[in-house]
Amino acid sequence: MAADDIQTSSVRRIPAWVAPIGVLVVAYGVAPFVGGSYLFEAVLTPFLALSLAGVGLNLLTGYAGQLSLGTAAFMAVGAFAAYNFNLRVSGLPLIVSIILSGFSASAIGIAFGLPSLRLRGFYLAVSTLAAQFFVQWALTKFGWFSNNNPSGVIDAPALTIFGVAFDGPVGRYLFALTIVTALTGLAYRLVNTQTGHNFIAVRDNELAAKVIGVPVLRTKLLAFGVSSFVIGVAGALWAFAYLRTVEPAGFNLDRSFEILFIIIIGGLATIRGAFFGAALIVVFPLILSRLGSFLLGGLFDSGVLDMSQRIVLGALIIGFLITEPDGLVALSDRLTKRRLRSRQPAANP
């Protein structure tokens, strides 16, 4: 057997489920007991919400090839819908409110996805941009959505599932982790079914997909619907588990670009890519803030941090697009294979 064949066999002997199970063991069994409140409130909880939004957008853009710039709008729909379902329907469990908020975002996503039946690429991105401005305008214009709060701010309800209260930083983290784990598992299952294969076929070549019998129009709308559902739930987590209070301006265009950057940096058409990209987006400002304060002291204020973050993040995206267009996932896989090969004993000639 050739050396390359032995090395490849060694890599393939590791089951695909080992890594996610290991991560979940650490996330549930270790992190809650060793992490401080800052870790949960400033790092892990926003990381989970952004990762789930990245998973949703990757289903649409990475797998189905439909570019969207309205991600934050669907997050906003999810957050405000969950708030209103919980507020106005007496006795409705919170988890049901969140599921219904996902369906609400899905309905809006399908409505704004209708132009995809005629438009592609840049033109479709511009049309989805309309969702961003329309949703933010509607939530600001009509006070009913925020229970007539003059500032448009909504507050999170108590986080309870089946009678179990998720209080404090650790509780909110576990609440977000459970929902993200469930939806990520469903997304992974979806992309490995015929529906997921249809997404990829439409992305690669619509004409060829139509020739082999893929229902192109239905597949596009399904991609918008499923993606918006996941993003809507992510918006509810962002509002309820992380911020605890949010206004329409919290889901602005910058947030849409942030989610887009997550899947570009992490890797398109891969579920793991959303988590890799979100980890970088969440941790990067913290590292930059510490480094800037160490080097420049008081000169490195919030304005300089924000501008520096935009400049460095833009440079990183350009660098990834040039040197590693498949994102951090491809880089991680390459390093893992190289490490395994270095441990593999030399094959006999």
C-alpha positions as CSV (number, residue, x, y, z in Angstrom):
1,M,0.0,0.0,0.0
2,A,1.3,3.5,-0.9
3,A,2.3,5.9,1.9
4,D,-0.5,8.4,0.9
5,D,-3.1,5.6,1.1
6,I,-1.9,4.6,4.6
7,Q,-2.1,8.3,5.7
8,T,-5.5,8.8,4.2
9,S,-6.7,5.6,5.9
10,S,-5.4,6.8,9.2
11,V,-7.3,10.1,8.9
12,R,-10.5,8.3,7.9
13,R,-10.4,6.0,10.9
14,I,-11.5,8.8,13.1
15,P,-15.4,8.8,13.1
16,A,-17.0,12.1,12.1
17,W,-19.1,12.3,15.2
18,V,-16.1,12.2,17.6
19,A,-15.3,16.0,17.4
20,P,-18.8,17.3,17.9
21,I,-19.5,14.9,20.8
22,G,-16.2,16.0,22.4
23,V,-17.1,19.7,22.0
24,L,-20.6,19.1,23.5
25,V,-19.0,17.2,26.5
26,V,-16.8,20.2,27.2
27,A,-19.6,22.7,26.5
28,Y,-22.1,21.0,28.9
29,G,-19.8,19.3,31.4
30,V,-16.8,21.5,31.8
31,A,-17.5,25.1,30.8
32,P,-20.3,25.8,33.2
33,F,-18.1,24.8,36.1
34,V,-14.9,26.5,35.2
35,G,-15.9,29.7,33.4
36,G,-16.6,33.1,34.9
37,S,-19.6,35.3,34.2
38,Y,-17.5,37.4,31.8
39,L,-16.8,34.4,29.7
40,F,-20.5,33.5,29.3
41,E,-21.9,37.0,28.9
42,A,-19.2,38.5,26.6
43,V,-17.9,35.5,24.7
44,L,-19.8,32.2,24.7
45,T,-23.5,33.4,24.6
46,P,-23.0,35.9,21.7
47,F,-20.8,33.3,20.0
48,L,-23.6,30.8,20.1
49,A,-26.2,33.3,18.7
50,L,-24.0,34.5,15.9
51,S,-23.0,30.9,15.1
52,L,-26.6,30.0,14.7
53,A,-27.2,33.0,12.5
54,G,-24.2,32.0,10.4
55,V,-25.6,28.4,10.1
56,G,-28.8,29.9,8.7
57,L,-27.1,32.2,6.2
58,N,-24.8,29.4,5.1
59,L,-27.8,27.2,4.2
60,L,-29.0,30.0,1.9
61,T,-25.7,31.4,0.5
62,G,-23.2,28.6,1.0
63,Y,-25.4,25.7,0.0
64,A,-28.1,27.2,-2.1
65,G,-26.0,30.0,-3.7
66,Q,-28.6,32.8,-2.9
67,L,-26.8,35.9,-1.7
68,S,-28.6,37.8,1.0
69,L,-27.8,41.1,2.7
70,G,-30.9,41.1,5.0
71,T,-29.9,38.7,7.7
72,A,-30.2,41.2,10.5
73,A,-33.8,41.9,9.4
74,F,-34.8,38.2,9.9
75,M,-33.0,38.2,13.2
76,A,-35.1,41.2,14.2
77,V,-38.3,39.5,13.1
78,G,-37.4,36.5,15.2
79,A,-36.7,38.6,18.3
80,F,-39.7,40.8,18.1
81,A,-42.0,38.0,17.1
82,A,-40.9,35.9,20.1
83,Y,-41.4,38.8,22.4
84,N,-45.0,39.4,21.1
85,F,-46.0,35.8,21.1
86,N,-44.8,35.5,24.7
87,L,-46.4,38.8,25.7
88,R,-49.8,38.5,24.1
89,V,-50.6,34.7,24.2
90,S,-51.3,33.8,27.8
91,G,-49.8,30.5,28.9
92,L,-47.8,30.0,25.8
93,P,-44.5,28.3,26.7
94,L,-41.4,30.3,25.8
95,I,-39.9,27.6,23.6
96,V,-43.2,27.6,21.5
97,S,-42.9,31.4,21.2
98,I,-39.4,31.0,19.9
99,I,-40.4,28.3,17.4
100,L,-43.3,30.5,16.2
101,S,-40.9,33.4,15.9
102,G,-38.8,31.2,13.6
103,F,-41.8,30.5,11.4
104,S,-42.6,34.3,11.4
105,A,-39.1,35.0,10.1
106,S,-39.5,32.2,7.6
107,A,-42.6,33.7,6.2
108,I,-40.9,37.1,5.8
109,G,-37.9,35.4,4.3
110,I,-40.0,33.6,1.7
111,A,-41.8,36.9,0.8
112,F,-38.5,38.7,0.2
113,G,-37.1,35.6,-1.4
114,L,-39.6,35.7,-4.2
115,P,-37.4,37.9,-6.4
116,S,-34.9,35.0,-6.4
117,L,-37.2,33.4,-9.0
118,R,-36.1,36.1,-11.4
119,L,-33.0,37.7,-10.0
120,R,-29.5,36.3,-9.3
121,G,-26.2,37.4,-7.8
122,F,-25.8,41.1,-7.1
123,Y,-29.3,42.0,-8.2
124,L,-30.8,39.5,-5.7
125,A,-28.5,40.8,-2.9
126,V,-29.9,44.3,-3.5
127,S,-33.5,43.1,-3.4
128,T,-32.8,41.3,-0.1
129,L,-31.3,44.6,1.2
130,A,-34.9,46.0,0.9
131,A,-35.9,43.6,3.7
132,Q,-33.3,45.2,6.0
133,F,-34.6,48.7,5.6
134,F,-38.3,47.7,5.5
135,V,-38.2,45.6,8.7
136,Q,-36.3,48.1,10.6
137,W,-38.6,50.9,9.5
138,A,-41.7,48.8,10.4
139,L,-40.5,48.0,13.9
140,T,-39.6,51.6,14.5
141,K,-42.8,53.1,13.0
142,F,-45.4,50.9,14.6
143,G,-45.2,50.9,18.4
144,W,-47.4,47.8,18.7
145,F,-44.3,45.6,18.0
146,S,-42.5,47.0,21.1
147,N,-45.7,47.1,23.3
148,N,-45.8,50.9,22.6
149,N,-42.5,51.5,24.3
150,P,-41.5,55.1,23.1
151,S,-37.9,54.0,22.6
152,G,-38.9,50.8,20.8
153,V,-36.9,48.7,23.3
154,I,-38.1,45.2,24.2
155,D,-37.1,43.3,27.4
156,A,-36.4,39.6,27.6
157,P,-38.9,37.4,29.5
158,A,-37.8,34.8,32.0
159,L,-36.1,32.0,30.2
160,T,-37.9,28.8,31.2
161,I,-38.3,25.5,29.3
162,F,-40.5,22.7,30.7
163,G,-40.5,24.3,34.1
164,V,-36.7,24.7,34.3
165,A,-35.5,28.3,34.8
166,F,-32.3,29.3,33.1
167,D,-31.2,32.2,35.2
168,G,-27.9,34.0,35.4
169,P,-25.0,34.0,32.9
170,V,-24.6,30.2,33.0
171,G,-28.3,29.5,32.7
172,R,-28.6,31.8,29.7
173,Y,-25.6,30.1,28.1
174,L,-27.1,26.7,28.6
175,F,-30.4,27.9,27.2
176,A,-28.7,29.2,24.1
177,L,-26.4,26.1,23.8
178,T,-29.4,23.7,23.9
179,I,-31.3,25.5,21.1
180,V,-28.1,26.0,19.0
181,T,-27.2,22.3,19.3
182,A,-30.7,21.2,18.3
183,L,-31.0,23.4,15.3
184,T,-27.4,22.8,14.1
185,G,-28.1,19.1,14.2
186,L,-31.2,19.5,12.1
187,A,-29.3,21.7,9.7
188,Y,-26.5,19.1,9.3
189,R,-29.1,16.5,8.7
190,L,-30.9,18.6,6.1
191,V,-27.8,19.3,4.0
192,N,-27.1,15.5,3.8
193,T,-30.6,14.7,2.5
194,Q,-31.9,15.1,-1.0
195,T,-33.1,18.6,-0.2
196,G,-29.5,19.6,0.7
197,H,-28.3,18.0,-2.6
198,N,-30.9,20.1,-4.4
199,F,-29.6,23.2,-2.8
200,I,-26.1,22.5,-4.1
201,A,-27.4,21.6,-7.5
202,V,-29.2,24.9,-7.8
203,R,-26.1,26.7,-6.6
204,D,-23.8,25.1,-9.0
205,N,-25.9,25.3,-12.2
206,E,-29.6,26.1,-12.2
207,L,-30.1,24.9,-15.8
208,A,-28.4,21.6,-15.2
209,A,-30.4,21.2,-12.0
210,K,-33.7,21.8,-13.9
211,V,-32.6,19.2,-16.5
212,I,-32.1,16.5,-13.9
213,G,-35.5,17.2,-12.3
214,V,-34.7,19.5,-9.4
215,P,-37.6,21.8,-8.7
216,V,-35.5,25.0,-8.9
217,L,-38.2,27.5,-7.9
218,R,-39.4,25.5,-5.0
219,T,-35.9,24.7,-3.8
220,K,-35.0,28.4,-3.8
221,L,-38.0,29.4,-1.7
222,L,-37.4,26.4,0.6
223,A,-33.8,27.7,1.1
224,F,-35.0,31.1,2.0
225,G,-37.7,29.7,4.4
226,V,-35.4,27.3,6.2
227,S,-32.6,29.8,6.4
228,S,-34.8,32.6,7.8
229,F,-36.3,30.2,10.4
230,V,-32.8,29.4,11.8
231,I,-31.8,33.1,11.6
232,G,-35.1,34.2,13.3
233,V,-34.4,31.8,16.2
234,A,-30.8,33.2,16.4
235,G,-32.3,36.7,16.7
236,A,-34.5,35.6,19.6
237,L,-31.4,34.2,21.3
238,W,-29.5,37.4,20.6
239,A,-32.2,39.4,22.3
240,F,-33.3,37.1,25.1
241,A,-30.1,35.2,26.1
242,Y,-27.4,37.7,25.3
243,L,-28.5,41.3,25.3
244,R,-31.6,40.8,27.5
245,T,-33.0,44.0,25.9
246,V,-32.8,45.2,22.3
247,E,-34.1,47.8,20.0
248,P,-34.6,47.8,16.2
249,A,-31.4,49.6,15.7
250,G,-29.6,46.6,17.2
251,F,-30.4,44.7,14.0
252,N,-28.9,47.2,11.5
253,L,-27.0,46.7,8.3
254,D,-23.7,46.3,10.1
255,R,-25.2,43.2,11.8
256,S,-26.1,41.7,8.4
257,F,-22.6,42.3,7.1
258,E,-21.2,40.8,10.3
259,I,-23.1,37.5,9.7
260,L,-21.9,37.5,6.0
261,F,-18.3,38.0,7.1
262,I,-18.7,35.1,9.5
263,I,-19.5,32.6,6.7
264,I,-16.9,34.0,4.4
265,I,-14.2,33.7,7.0
266,G,-15.4,30.4,8.4
267,G,-16.1,28.8,5.1
268,L,-19.0,28.6,2.7
269,A,-21.1,25.4,2.4
270,T,-20.0,24.0,5.7
271,I,-21.8,23.9,9.0
272,R,-18.6,24.1,11.0
273,G,-17.6,27.3,9.1
274,A,-20.3,29.3,10.9
275,F,-18.8,28.4,14.3
276,F,-15.2,29.0,13.2
277,G,-16.2,32.4,11.7
278,A,-18.3,33.4,14.7
279,A,-15.4,32.5,17.1
280,L,-13.1,34.9,15.2
281,I,-15.7,37.7,15.0
282,V,-16.4,37.5,18.8
283,V,-12.9,37.0,20.1
284,F,-11.1,39.3,17.6
285,P,-12.4,42.6,19.1
286,L,-11.5,41.5,22.6
287,I,-7.9,40.7,21.6
288,L,-7.6,43.9,19.6
289,S,-8.9,45.9,22.5
290,R,-6.4,44.4,24.9
291,L,-3.5,44.7,22.5
292,G,-4.4,48.3,21.6
293,S,-4.7,49.3,25.2
294,F,-1.3,47.7,26.0
295,L,0.5,49.4,23.1
296,L,-1.3,52.8,23.0
297,G,-2.8,53.1,26.5
298,G,-5.4,55.8,26.8
299,L,-5.1,56.8,23.1
300,F,-6.8,53.6,22.1
301,D,-10.4,54.6,22.9
302,S,-13.7,53.0,21.7
303,G,-13.7,55.1,18.5
304,V,-10.2,54.0,17.6
305,L,-11.1,50.4,18.5
306,D,-14.1,50.4,16.2
307,M,-12.2,51.9,13.3
308,S,-9.2,49.5,13.8
309,Q,-11.6,46.6,14.0
310,R,-13.2,47.4,10.7
311,I,-9.8,48.0,9.0
312,V,-8.2,44.8,10.3
313,L,-11.3,42.7,9.7
314,G,-11.5,44.0,6.1
315,A,-7.9,43.1,5.6
316,L,-8.5,39.6,7.0
317,I,-11.4,39.0,4.6
318,I,-9.4,40.1,1.6
319,G,-6.6,37.9,2.8
320,F,-8.8,34.9,3.2
321,L,-10.5,35.4,-0.2
322,I,-7.0,35.5,-1.8
323,T,-5.1,32.8,0.1
324,E,-7.8,30.6,1.5
325,P,-11.2,31.1,-0.2
326,D,-12.6,28.0,1.5
327,G,-12.1,29.7,4.9
328,L,-11.0,28.6,8.3
329,V,-12.5,25.2,8.0
330,A,-10.3,24.3,5.0
331,L,-7.3,25.7,6.9
332,S,-8.2,23.7,10.0
333,D,-8.6,20.5,8.0
334,R,-5.3,21.0,6.3
335,L,-3.5,21.5,9.5
336,T,-5.2,18.4,11.1
337,K,-4.2,16.2,8.2
338,R,-0.7,17.5,8.3
339,R,-0.5,16.8,12.0
340,L,-1.8,13.2,11.6
341,R,0.6,12.5,8.8
342,S,3.5,13.7,10.9
343,R,2.5,11.1,13.5
344,Q,2.1,8.3,10.9
345,P,5.2,6.0,10.8
346,A,7.0,5.9,7.5
347,A,5.6,3.2,5.2
348,N,7.8,0.3,3.9
349,P,8.6,0.7,0.2
